[in-house]
């Protein structure tokens, strides 16, 4: 260190020193060094479209956003009150990295009693900053270069990208191969467990015979309890995986918000299945689902299965696109991704291309919004997809 020369920017005579060729030459884009795993990542389609809708709104365009998966119901009053209580009582300090002991115990008890995960103990639970972080840490803890990750379609947009970030290769396939491969692990994202419409019911993968110690369960509070902005999720996994996930978290974000964790305890105290607040929200969401299904099935060329849970519809629009198809005032519509761009630019409704979820023949509508907004969006989509708006100018050879 004694022989190190001062940098020109720090030397007293630097002002009179000639500038080097390196200083004068602008840094080219090709010279920027990025981790190849990160450089291969693609931005989230849902976030990108939501940002586009925001920009359109800011420019004065009336946009109906049916893209983001965010409940429109408020956070239950008892949960919000618990968050306020945490602030007023000074429960605002750092928490243990894996979560407070009270919340971890409550989550473990919930998983044993509601989900049939009889082996789960507090040591299995890692509370994180949202369920997305729990998924990421689970993938980082279990996957590496040369591994393959089986992703059933339709999938959440981030699953394949998280696999790539770990150096593994996502493989889109059905997960029935699990039974034939005893070393294969299952990452079960159960964030929508309460948002299921009877007669459908939720079954935790880890409760299936032989799967307790082969399943890493992810869940959170965002969807069922309308706590998206609170950013709180959790991983429940056998100790070897939970311990590694906790180490990853300790070197990235550390523990989750103390305020959110205090509120989550109140959420779990609402009762089995989320109690009355969640039951009311599910009933209201089911009415919206039924309305969306009826409106979409009335559009010529659209095929749609009735969603058994969550708050998304995946209409198959493949019959409306293809070679020679043109939209009035827009131009060619060769595929569903371009159809979504047409719906956004001409009907001012944000929907998500299905290719982001492994279903390129479909697009996704989120009906997690108020009914008036939903009806306006459906009116515009129906008008945009009417036979007089989409025309096949010629038949492909």
Steps between C-alpha positions, in 0.01 A plus 500: 500500500797735565595511131144556372475820299220746564212494260496801258170614650659520846846640406556872568637554149233295326350805333810550289558133425409373151183293484556136422345330199290297739356817658414654163340191353133443596427160649328291233203287591697188406762585767248478786562175685190323627446165666387280207224349715358845573550621143277219373205599719189647342287763673167389647226534238242597760717771652593634156137526390395660826773760449373562145148551631630747757679702233186508285293620794753772579466621140123531544382171347215319676650153549331198654769279655410130516856375534627511856405232751414727790175467699283812507367428850662687790722331755271359775444760772642282778818444299544870421441583867774256600740673263416838654540350847847378406599855406352666808650239734843538342510153345713651224846352554691230317346156533671160508614411150252213453209684661370561850457189712129577547429525127706193410316299765162625374588415138619151598180441700289618206681266259451205733131563570375638166734350244569155640876560518537306822881512517539877472668665798612858560846408370350432156372856461686796348298823489599716203432832331212366292438153359706588192814517713410165656476344153832651396679381813355151463628480142840638598522249785424196285604570138825560319666481158409179320175450689160502334185656645165361387249784460136401436317744270329734555766623736574824680725718285788498750544122536711438185707814559578400860617160374728670247636731769611192696674367188240226454296434186120534515314215331130550433323171575245336726619404846380138497863396466540578871380155604755332270797704625545476879780763509285760327382784727175694466469873557130554574387863478172507693437875510143452368402220740202692643388644166332179380138474385299196616472220407872538431721476808863562581733209582856568614756304299699421813197323649503238223641158591878498505536872417544663842881515480517550125284812490599862557176691565474873427214718617434854614244759604469713185212341312257360757539783751542785246844577642697542176676814622596346834749269322490190715528136402657183628671176408426178688756233416690214664779645719792443259330717236353750747842556656663576165212730402546684830872544430422641155252741657749605768744609229243679282205668672518368858173473691161619378316804634418484871177691437386261226582198716293636789210557260541149356447354845164677509420366151563142612279571800198569277426129493509195275518595134547866585169536681206718394703775325657251260171312450327826399783591264489157334122521453534844337784378278294200391224734378757690293636173362153390391442834328834492318446141384156587361627811321803327346305195383261735319785621275513300174820298471589507871531173696519502878503252786342615827779587748469289820697749709708819521380802298623444145338388176705357211284532187631314194505755217694295245201494262509880477861539387735370235634574152279743315310624806485877534344721766322817397719804565789285617634261238607133489423279800709185441490371858342553840788715625426749222129471576575615856691798363201583280265477801727735696562756226152510348265392780718632784468184706804329649502120472805274508618280210475134595850426373627654826329209680581224250166529315571694178150429365338683795501834674447563869236720658512581870154560644640619834346843457168668566200386296447835326860506377467137395184563297663797324798288411285215373292741289816627333647154444174371350486799264867462399462126427174532307499338153479841330822610676713190438503389138687230314616667180631183337546131569854382566637261243 
